[in-house]
Amino acid sequence: MRDETKIVVAGRDPAKQHGVVNPPVYHASTVIHPTLDALDAAQAARARDEQVTVYGRSGTPTSFAFENAVAALEGGYRSFAVPSGLAAVTVAMLSSLKSGDHVLMVDTVYGPTRKLCEGFLRKMGIETTYYLPEIGADIAGLMRPNTKVVYVEAPGSLTFEMQDIPAIAGAAKARGATVICDNTWASPLYFKPFEKGVDISVQAATKYIVGHSDAMLGTVTATKEAWTRVRDTGRELGYAVGPDDLYLGQRGFRTLAVRLAQHWKTGVELAIWLRARPEVIRVMHPALPDDPGHAIWKRDFHGASGLFAIEIEPTPRPALAAMMDHLEFFGMGYSWGGYESLMIWAHPDHFRTARPWDANRTVLRIHAGLENIEDLKADLTAGFERRAAALKGTKAAAAE
Ligand SMILES: *Cc1c(COP(=O)(O)O)cnc(C)c1O
């Protein structure tokens, strides 16, 4: 079965629910069992890791349907749904670490993941070293006897550097570390982590899987070897997702392939168009042939999503505000992966330590939505014109 077909059929079984196409939404905490034997049997089945309904928090047909669909597409053994992408990162990390352990973390990781390392994990006596995204097999030189997790995320948050995940995973596993991958950008449609040596894949399903900016959701997918500790960690932490959010996740999932193809196309076209603008110094998008990460992207990925960044000529805040405040189609807000275009002023300098980022560089992160590209270009053109007018006004005022 090919991916587009999996996206349509995985996790669904209409014959079990009166022929209804979509899985039912079970609002559940208490699940009642008719006899003592039945309750014991349900508990025994749960202990054997069967998908049985014993109590709301430990899974319902609604959560199993969503988790099975994600695991099938990602190519992992099983998947665990949690209430946010950051919760997924937390489960993956805590499943593989204890006090005294060491983490190798990519310097370009999603900011709140870095906070988890510097906050909660540090308090638990777990130390983190940040490595440069292009390290490849040289990661071996940073491994310590207590390095238990090597964490990858490609492309990097805000600046989109690629990583040689197979080389890093090979070196990490040769020394007994667990490889955790944040697979949010590509989604399991465009990157297959388990074929590249990853043990645990996390996703902010909030982004492309939900796909409509209306729910928070995360997934942790694991190999058979890592699954038990992932599942137990998620359960011990008490993570359970509300049924309506799980439903939105499985509903968004069914159209992932068609949505992503369009985000990819619009994103690349917009990136190429932006590169030709005089204000743009650099476009950070691994699907562009002259991007430093392009060869790895081409080798390991099956597509690109709609998220990338541009660096424009250093722009003072008032001129940037003149440009961004009045954009018609690019909303200014966090997250991405919904149907709508977004733009934020990114500050990579807040989130880099292995290689500091110059705070004077002006970086804009763009999410290419599903609007018509000509409307998006016109909106950006008008924005650049407002920026130019504001810069001219500032210069004129300075000359007076
Ligand atoms: C958004 C995001 C997360 C966190 O997801 P939430 O659902 O917002 O908690 C994790 N990793 C990456 C790469 C993200 O973009």
The ligand as a Gaussian input file, in Angstrom:
#p B3LYP/6-31G(d) Opt

LIG

0 1
 C        5.478000      23.528000      17.077000
 C        6.587000      22.592000      17.225000
 C        6.705000      21.763000      18.343000
 C        5.766000      21.868000      19.520000
 O        4.434000      21.608000      19.185000
 P        3.227000      22.174000      20.078000
 O        2.070000      21.364000      19.653000
 O        3.121000      23.626000      19.766000
 O        3.605000      21.928000      21.517000
 C        7.735000      20.863000      18.386000
 N        8.642000      20.778000      17.393000
 C        8.575000      21.564000      16.305000
 C        9.591000      21.405000      15.243000
 C        7.555000      22.492000      16.184000
 O        7.509000      23.279000      15.110000

